[in-house]
Amino acid sequence: MNESNQYNELQQTLQEIYIKNLDFFKVQVPKIYKKALDFEKTNEQRYSIEYLNQEFQLFDKKTKATFYEKEPFSDSINRINNFNLSAAFSLVKLEHILRKNHYENEINSYLYINNFIDNFSNVNIKINKFIFIGTLLGVHINDFHKSIKAKSYLIIEPDFEIFRLSMFMTDYTELAKSSKLFFSIEEEETIFKDIIKDFLDYKYEYNNLIHYELAHQNNKSILDNLSLIFTQFGEMRYPFSEYIISLKRGYKYFFEEKRPIINLSKTNNFFKNDRVIFLGAGVSLAKNIEWLYLNHDKFIIVAASAVLKHLQILEIIPDIIIIMDGQKDAMIEQFNVKNYMYENSIILSSIKLDENLYEITKNTNIFFMQNSLELFEGFGFLSGITIGDIGVDILIKLGAKEIYLLGVDASIDSKTGKTHVGTHKSSKKINLNNIKNDKVDFQNNIVFVKGNFIKEVPTLLEYTDMIDNLNIIISNNKDINIYNLGDGAFFEGTTPLKPTEINVRNINKNNLQKELISNFYSISKKELSTLDKKRIQKEKEILKRLNSIDFKSDFIKDFCGLKNNFSDSIIFKILEKYFKLILPYANFLEDKNLSSKLISNQSKEILNNFNKIFEKINIK
């Protein structure tokens, strides 16, 4: 066959592969199909497949650069031969977890994980999930699949034009025959995260080690982004045990203590047109405490419980106090102030409130809010990241139209490295030189974000989630005027404003407390509706079915069989959170009998907790 005929045959083969892929994406991923058709209508092509000296090459017409050091098929063999199992994201902890967010006499997720970690001397490293970071011409993708046969693949390519060229040389339909495929092709960050979440949710039991292949050094930044996103989506950030605490305490406060739970599913108008200032524990509060003392009568003061000690310095008493944390020691310490600092204030508390702190606050005007889960359907629940974004969300739902933020910094003080006001138990000084760290650590890694008054400010990774969530909340409520008085992070949709630039009159608070208390009672649940009774009865019936399962058999299989029939069940939602956390550890163990035994024992303990919770509820 002469060279011309050979070239024509190659062109025909590439075109056939492309058409085959196009038909595949038309059905499976219509978004990619549409992008491909749209691209064909343009004449702007930066990249091309070149065939010189009987070798393929990916060529950048703009820079005249090539991407392969050797021809793609040899490159593919070389990649497989040199693949290292260490090229993986570890989504499980490999070392014993020290005491973390511990609840006495309760289930603690970190202890459940340690049951598995302590037996990690013999582990099963099998590639079940795999990520291709960049595609180039994709020749290596099918070859990798033949070698590892993973159950699912995430294929990431930040440049659609390069991915389109891979459609001429990679048969994606072959991959799809035996594996689940997820594609992120030139997606913006929000969509990118959604795709990763879908990838993680699919067969989540294999989310232990997720291996990857980096196509080119140009794609290296994606590695860091993936590490961050995997950490953000980690089940230990808000594990199943926290939901059990909310369920147990929420029902106790409602049924046994007869405490009202307020409805946050709708927006109210409790503040009319009065100005509301929300106080967080950021350093900006300490810097402006004297200004606040001189101007506190100009605002309805809503404070995170963490700032009570600092407000006590100048005896600034909040009108409303918000409590979100369920921990004992830290929360008791926050209320280690004179009684007058809170006894006449309205307290809005998470249903997760520590029982010892409840004893301190039970004679106050305390109202509960559902968080993380809905005990009572249609009453809304809070699902934010920190007291900062949750607090703003609450104020908007209560009807605040003019909000001032002070101490909601979401940053580290750029001069001192302090994270909070000095009276906050978690206040610490951060080494501002700790900017680059190969290990993603939400509580210590420093990044820079846009500042409220200056170009950028240092913050911790854990605060970036809060900033993102607050930006979403504010963007969904563009009719609310929000002024950021702090010198921390900037929030989209807010107006930066120096406290000294505020020139307003005092507001009339004569009947404020009385009116607010009346308003809160008006939106509170005080007794069960018919729907509530049916839902609780349904949970009890579900418990009976789960208790009847033989734990010596496959409890997980039986659970999955029932789950689809009870998708709205609180019990099933919490159990699924448990399995999402634990199964990646269980599958990592080589000893499957031990793994099954641990799951069986833990599942029994969880069910026993549910039994105790629902046994106390009598439906009349």
Backbone hydrogen bonds, N-H to C=O, Kabsch-Sander energy under -0.5 kcal/mol:
donor,donor_aa,acceptor,acceptor_aa,energy
6,Q,2,N,-2.3
7,Y,3,E,-2.2
8,N,4,S,-2.2
9,E,5,N,-2.5
10,L,6,Q,-2.3
11,Q,7,Y,-2.4
12,Q,8,N,-2.2
13,T,9,E,-2.7
14,L,10,L,-2.7
15,Q,11,Q,-2.2
16,E,12,Q,-2.3
17,I,13,T,-2.3
18,Y,14,L,-2.2
19,I,15,Q,-2.5
20,K,16,E,-2.3
21,N,17,I,-2.4
22,L,18,Y,-2.7
23,D,19,I,-2.4
24,F,20,K,-1.8
25,F,21,N,-2.9
26,K,22,L,-1.9
27,V,23,D,-1.0
27,V,24,F,-0.6
28,Q,24,F,-2.9
29,V,25,F,-1.0
32,I,29,V,-1.1
33,Y,29,V,-1.6
34,K,30,P,-2.7
35,K,31,K,-2.0
36,A,32,I,-2.4
37,L,33,Y,-2.1
38,D,34,K,-2.6
39,F,35,K,-2.4
40,E,36,A,-1.9
41,K,37,L,-0.8
41,K,38,D,-0.7
42,T,39,F,-1.7
45,Q,43,N,-0.9
46,R,44,E,-0.5
48,S,59,F,-1.8
50,E,48,S,-0.7
50,E,57,Q,-3.1
52,L,55,E,-2.2
55,E,52,L,-1.1
57,Q,50,E,-1.9
59,F,48,S,-2.8
59,F,57,Q,-0.6
60,D,65,A,-3.1
61,K,46,R,-3.0
61,K,59,F,-0.8
62,K,46,R,-0.5
64,K,60,D,-2.1
65,A,60,D,-0.6
67,F,58,L,-1.5
74,S,71,E,-0.6
75,D,71,E,-2.5
76,S,72,P,-2.1
77,I,73,F,-1.8
78,N,74,S,-2.4
79,R,75,D,-2.4
80,I,76,S,-2.1
81,N,77,I,-2.4
82,N,78,N,-1.6
83,F,80,I,-1.0
87,A,84,N,-2.3
88,A,86,S,-2.3
89,F,210,I,-2.9
90,S,88,A,-0.6
91,L,89,F,-0.8
91,L,208,N,-3.8
92,V,208,N,-0.6
104,E,102,H,-0.5
106,E,103,Y,-1.3
111,L,108,N,-0.9
112,Y,108,N,-1.4
113,I,109,S,-2.2
114,N,110,Y,-2.0
115,N,111,L,-1.3
116,F,112,Y,-0.7
116,F,113,I,-1.3
117,I,113,I,-2.4
118,D,114,N,-2.6
119,N,116,F,-2.1
120,F,117,I,-2.1
122,N,119,N,-0.9
124,N,588,F,-3.0
125,I,123,V,-0.7
126,K,124,N,-1.0
128,N,126,K,-1.0
130,F,152,S,-1.9
131,I,211,H,-2.1
132,F,154,L,-2.6
133,I,131,I,-0.7
133,I,213,E,-2.5
134,G,132,F,-1.0
134,G,156,I,-3.3
138,G,135,T,-2.5
141,I,138,G,-1.3
142,N,138,G,-0.8
143,D,139,V,-0.9
144,F,140,H,-2.6
145,H,141,I,-2.0
146,K,142,N,-2.1
147,S,143,D,-1.2
148,I,144,F,-3.1
149,K,145,H,-2.0
151,K,128,N,-1.5
152,S,128,N,-1.6
153,Y,180,K,-2.5
154,L,130,F,-2.5
155,I,153,Y,-0.6
155,I,182,F,-3.3
156,I,132,F,-2.9
156,I,154,L,-0.6
157,E,184,S,-2.3
160,F,158,P,-0.5
163,F,159,D,-1.9
164,R,160,F,-2.9
165,L,161,E,-1.6
166,S,162,I,-1.5
167,M,163,F,-1.1
167,M,164,R,-0.6
168,F,165,L,-1.5
169,M,166,S,-1.1
170,T,166,S,-1.8
172,Y,170,T,-1.3
174,E,171,D,-0.9
175,L,171,D,-0.9
176,A,172,Y,-1.8
177,K,173,T,-0.7
177,K,174,E,-0.7
178,S,174,E,-0.5
178,S,175,L,-0.9
179,S,175,L,-1.0
180,K,151,K,-2.5
182,F,153,Y,-2.4
184,S,155,I,-2.8
186,E,157,E,-2.5
186,E,184,S,-0.7
192,F,188,E,-2.6
193,K,189,E,-2.4
194,D,190,T,-1.8
195,I,191,I,-2.4
196,I,192,F,-2.0
197,K,193,K,-2.4
198,D,194,D,-2.1
199,F,195,I,-2.3
200,L,196,I,-2.4
201,D,197,K,-2.6
202,Y,198,D,-1.7
204,Y,201,D,-1.0
206,Y,203,K,-2.1
207,N,204,Y,-1.9
208,N,206,Y,-1.9
210,I,89,F,-2.4
210,I,208,N,-0.6
211,H,129,K,-1.2
211,H,209,L,-0.6
212,Y,87,A,-2.1
213,E,131,I,-2.1
215,A,133,I,-2.8
215,A,213,E,-0.7
219,N,216,H,-2.1
220,K,217,Q,-1.7
222,I,219,N,-1.5
223,L,219,N,-0.5
223,L,220,K,-1.3
224,D,220,K,-0.8
225,N,221,S,-1.7
226,L,222,I,-2.7
227,S,223,L,-2.3
228,L,224,D,-2.0
229,I,225,N,-2.5
230,F,226,L,-2.9
231,T,227,S,-1.7
232,Q,228,L,-2.3
233,F,229,I,-2.2
234,G,231,T,-1.1
237,R,234,G,-1.6
238,Y,235,E,-0.7
242,E,239,P,-1.3
243,Y,239,P,-0.7
243,Y,240,F,-0.7
244,I,240,F,-1.6
245,I,241,S,-2.0
246,S,242,E,-2.1
247,L,243,Y,-2.5
248,K,244,I,-2.8
249,R,245,I,-2.7
250,G,246,S,-2.3
251,Y,247,L,-2.0
252,K,248,K,-1.8
253,Y,249,R,-2.8
254,F,250,G,-1.7
255,F,251,Y,-3.2
256,E,251,Y,-0.6
256,E,252,K,-1.7
257,E,252,K,-1.9
259,R,253,Y,-3.0
261,I,525,K,-1.3
262,I,368,F,-2.7
263,N,523,I,-2.3
264,L,262,I,-0.7
264,L,379,F,-2.6
268,N,397,K,-2.9
270,F,398,L,-2.5
271,F,398,L,-0.5
272,K,269,N,-0.6
274,D,271,F,-2.9
276,V,402,E,-2.5
277,I,300,I,-2.5
278,F,276,V,-0.5
278,F,404,Y,-3.2
279,L,277,I,-0.5
279,L,302,V,-2.7
280,G,278,F,-0.6
280,G,406,L,-2.4
282,G,407,G,-2.4
285,L,282,G,-1.6
286,A,282,G,-0.7
287,K,283,V,-1.9
288,N,284,S,-1.2
289,I,286,A,-0.9
292,L,288,N,-2.3
293,Y,289,I,-2.1
294,L,290,E,-2.0
295,N,291,W,-1.3
296,H,292,L,-1.0
298,K,295,N,-2.0
299,F,296,H,-1.2
300,I,275,R,-2.7
301,I,299,F,-0.7
302,V,277,I,-2.8
302,V,300,I,-0.7
303,A,301,I,-0.5
303,A,320,I,-2.8
304,A,279,L,-2.4
305,S,322,I,-2.3
307,V,304,A,-2.3
308,L,305,S,-1.5
311,L,307,V,-2.5
312,Q,308,L,-1.9
313,I,309,K,-0.7
313,I,310,H,-0.8
314,L,311,L,-0.9
315,E,312,Q,-0.7
316,I,311,L,-2.5
317,I,315,E,-0.8
319,D,301,I,-1.9
320,I,301,I,-2.2
321,I,346,I,-2.9
322,I,303,A,-2.5
323,I,348,L,-2.5
332,I,328,K,-2.8
333,E,329,D,-2.1
334,Q,330,A,-1.4
335,F,331,M,-1.3
336,N,333,E,-1.6
337,V,335,F,-2.1
341,M,338,K,-2.2
342,Y,339,N,-2.0
343,E,339,N,-2.7
345,S,342,Y,-1.1
346,I,319,D,-2.4
347,I,365,N,-2.6
348,L,321,I,-3.1
348,L,346,I,-0.5
349,S,347,I,-0.6
349,S,367,F,-3.0
350,S,323,I,-2.1
351,I,369,M,-1.7
353,L,350,S,-1.6
358,Y,354,D,-2.0
359,E,355,E,-1.5
360,I,356,N,-1.0
361,T,357,L,-1.9
362,K,358,Y,-1.7
364,T,361,T,-2.1
365,N,345,S,-0.9
366,I,364,T,-1.8
367,F,347,I,-3.0
368,F,260,P,-2.3
369,M,349,S,-2.6
372,S,382,L,-3.0
373,L,371,N,-1.4
375,L,373,L,-0.8
377,E,375,L,-0.5
379,F,376,F,-1.5
382,L,370,Q,-2.1
390,I,386,T,-2.3
391,G,387,I,-2.3
392,V,388,G,-1.6
393,D,389,D,-2.0
394,I,390,I,-2.5
395,L,391,G,-2.3
396,I,392,V,-2.2
397,K,393,D,-2.1
398,L,394,I,-1.8
399,G,395,L,-0.6
399,G,396,I,-0.9
400,A,395,L,-2.7
403,I,481,N,-2.8
404,Y,276,V,-2.8
405,L,483,Y,-3.1
406,L,278,F,-2.4
409,D,407,G,-1.4
412,I,458,P,-3.0
413,D,418,K,-2.8
417,G,413,D,-2.5
419,T,428,K,-1.7
421,V,281,A,-2.4
424,H,421,V,-1.9
427,S,424,H,-1.7
430,I,417,G,-2.9
430,I,428,K,-0.5
432,L,430,I,-0.9
434,N,431,N,-2.1
435,I,433,N,-2.1
436,K,433,N,-0.5
437,N,435,I,-0.5
441,D,439,K,-0.6
444,N,441,D,-1.2
445,N,441,D,-2.7
446,I,434,N,-1.4
447,V,459,T,-2.7
449,V,457,V,-2.4
451,G,454,I,-0.7
451,G,455,K,-1.1
452,N,488,G,-2.8
457,V,449,V,-2.7
459,T,447,V,-2.8
461,L,445,N,-1.4
462,E,442,F,-2.1
463,Y,460,L,-1.4
464,T,460,L,-0.9
464,T,461,L,-0.9
465,D,461,L,-0.8
466,M,462,E,-0.7
467,I,463,Y,-2.3
468,D,464,T,-2.4
469,N,465,D,-2.7
470,L,466,M,-2.8
471,N,467,I,-2.3
472,I,468,D,-1.7
473,I,469,N,-2.4
474,I,470,L,-2.6
475,S,471,N,-2.2
476,N,472,I,-1.5
477,N,474,I,-1.5
480,I,477,N,-1.9
481,N,401,K,-2.4
482,I,480,I,-0.7
483,Y,403,I,-3.1
484,N,495,T,-1.9
485,L,405,L,-2.7
485,L,483,Y,-0.7
489,A,409,D,-3.1
490,F,450,K,-2.6
494,T,491,F,-2.0
495,T,482,I,-2.6
497,L,484,N,-2.3
501,E,498,K,-2.1
502,I,499,P,-1.7
503,N,501,E,-0.5
507,I,297,D,-2.4
509,K,507,I,-0.7
512,L,509,K,-0.9
513,Q,509,K,-0.5
515,E,511,N,-2.5
516,L,512,L,-2.8
517,I,513,Q,-2.8
518,S,514,K,-1.9
519,N,515,E,-2.4
520,F,516,L,-2.8
521,Y,517,I,-2.2
522,S,518,S,-1.6
523,I,519,N,-0.8
523,I,520,F,-0.8
524,S,521,Y,-1.4
525,K,261,I,-2.9
526,K,524,S,-0.6
533,K,529,S,-2.2
534,K,530,T,-2.1
535,R,531,L,-2.4
536,I,532,D,-2.6
537,Q,533,K,-2.4
538,K,534,K,-2.1
539,E,535,R,-2.1
540,K,536,I,-2.1
541,E,537,Q,-2.0
542,I,538,K,-2.3
543,L,539,E,-2.2
544,K,540,K,-1.8
545,R,541,E,-1.8
546,L,542,I,-2.5
547,N,543,L,-2.8
548,S,544,K,-1.1
549,I,546,L,-1.2
551,F,549,I,-0.7
553,S,550,D,-1.5
555,F,553,S,-1.3
558,D,554,D,-2.1
559,F,555,F,-2.7
560,C,556,I,-2.7
561,G,557,K,-1.9
562,L,558,D,-1.5
563,K,559,F,-2.3
564,N,560,C,-0.8
565,N,562,L,-1.5
566,F,562,L,-0.7
566,F,563,K,-1.5
567,S,564,N,-0.5
569,S,566,F,-1.8
573,K,569,S,-2.0
574,I,570,I,-2.3
575,L,571,I,-2.5
576,E,572,F,-2.4
577,K,573,K,-1.7
578,Y,574,I,-2.0
579,F,575,L,-2.6
580,K,576,E,-2.6
581,L,577,K,-1.5
582,I,578,Y,-2.8
583,L,579,F,-2.3
585,Y,582,I,-1.0
586,A,582,I,-2.3
587,N,583,L,-2.9
588,F,584,P,-0.5
588,F,585,Y,-0.6
589,L,585,Y,-0.8
589,L,586,A,-0.8
590,E,122,N,-2.1
592,K,590,E,-1.2
595,S,591,D,-2.1
596,S,592,K,-2.5
597,K,593,N,-2.1
598,L,594,L,-2.5
599,I,595,S,-2.2
600,S,596,S,-2.5
601,N,597,K,-2.5
602,Q,598,L,-2.5
603,S,599,I,-2.9
604,K,600,S,-2.1
605,E,601,N,-1.9
606,I,602,Q,-2.3
607,L,603,S,-2.6
608,N,604,K,-2.5
609,N,605,E,-1.8
610,F,606,I,-2.2
611,N,607,L,-2.9
612,K,608,N,-2.2
613,I,609,N,-2.0
614,F,610,F,-2.6
615,E,611,N,-2.2
616,K,612,K,-0.8
617,I,614,F,-1.0
618,N,616,K,-0.7
619,I,617,I,-0.6
620,K,618,N,-0.6
